[in-house]
Amino acid sequence: MKKRELGYNGWANHATWLVAVWDYIDLITEQYFESGEKPEDVNDRGVEEIFMSYVEGDMPRDGILSDFMSNAMSQVDWREIASHVEEQLADRIMDDF
């Protein structure tokens, strides 16, 4: 998928870019690969759940920082992230043959 020219640095928005720039796409892809999943198994809800499992311990439980984090998390375009994970997973599977 070609990155969009709109948004932030070619991504849908700043929050989505942050997920990508901090290499979570690679981590999520690896989790799908290690689980034996196929690219067609990738979906935005699953990608978000895997991401949350990585950052859950770092998330504040309450207060203003929790509110900031919740706001930022609601802005992430999980479909865009899932699309990149799907592409990387397909490449990873092909490279493994």
Secondary structure, DSSP 8 states (H G I E B T S, - for coil): ----SSSBTTBSSHHHHHHHHTTHHHHHHHHHHHTT--GGG--HHHHHHHHHHHHGGGS-SSSHHHHHHHHHHHH--HHHHHHHHHHHHHHHHHHH-
